[in-house]
Every structure is written in C-alpha cells, then in structure tokens.
Amino acid sequence: MTAPNDASNDSAPSTQLTTTGSQPQPRIEVSVLLYSDDYTTRDAVRAAVGRRPAKDIEVVRWHECATADAVISSVDHERFDILVLDGEAAKVGGLGLARQLKNEIFNCPPIVVLTGRPQDSWLAAWSQADLAVPHPLDPIALTSAITTLARSGVPAA
C-alpha cells in the first residue's frame, strides 16, 4: 500500500470537509413588481426588503407601478416572480387587483398584499393573495413574505 492511497492519510479528509463545506448554496434570483399609488409606500417596501432579503435570495429587479392599468399591462407583457400590491392604493386597491389578476392571468405570480390593518386578513383571503402584510409595514414580516414566496417554487408567469 502506498501513502497516497492510504485511508489513514490525515490531510485528505480535512481538505474534503473544507471543500464540501465551502461550496456556495444555490441563489434564487427574483424580479418583483411593486404597486402603490404612494411613492413613500413603495420606498418603504424596497427599503424593508432590500437587495438580499435572505442569504440565498436576491432581488435582481424592482418594477414599480403607480396605477392598476400599468400593473395589468406589465404582468401581461413581462415576467415577474412576485407581485407586491398595496391594498390601500387609491382608485383601484391592491386587494381587488389581486383577485382580478389571479382570475385573469394564466400562471399568475404569487402575490403579497399590503393590508390596512391586521383585521383585514379576511379581505386578503377573498383577494386570493398568497400572503398578506398589514400596515404599518414591519420589515421582518415583509422580508419573511418575500422569502417564503421566493422559496415556494410557485410557477411564475
């Protein structure tokens, strides 16, 4: 038996463990459509989620919309992994828009709705949204919602 093939070679196992342990984990890249008529709400959402809401998730693109028509057009013509819709938006709220998108868009991306208060969770259920985060926005809850949907593997449009 020669030294390189000897199973008792101390340096080989530690090198293997180091190499195996240092392999990068797969990264999930997501594009997010963000709808609110209020630019301060859009800014708050982007600041709360950030570029990397988790170690394995990176938001590679934010697409902001201030009107419901812009959301519908964007979802029809582009691919998004997650939609974040403000339920408190004026004229057309994100809850009604979520229900419309879920019923009209084939393979609609998962939707997070921002509700006016925690008691509005029944409206989020009615809207067929995947998750709801109440105002005032909690960065931890919002980040958790985005990471949950990014990891869920729900097919996007």
Secondary structure, 3 states (H helix, E strand, C coil): CCHHHCCCCCHHHHHHHHHHHCCCCCCEEEEEEEECCCHHHHHHHHHHHCCCCECCEEEEEEEEECCHHHHHHHHHHCCCCEEEEECCCCCCCHHHHHHHHHHHCCCCCCEEEEECCHHHHHHHHHCCCCEEEECCCCHHHHHHHHHHHHHHCCCCC
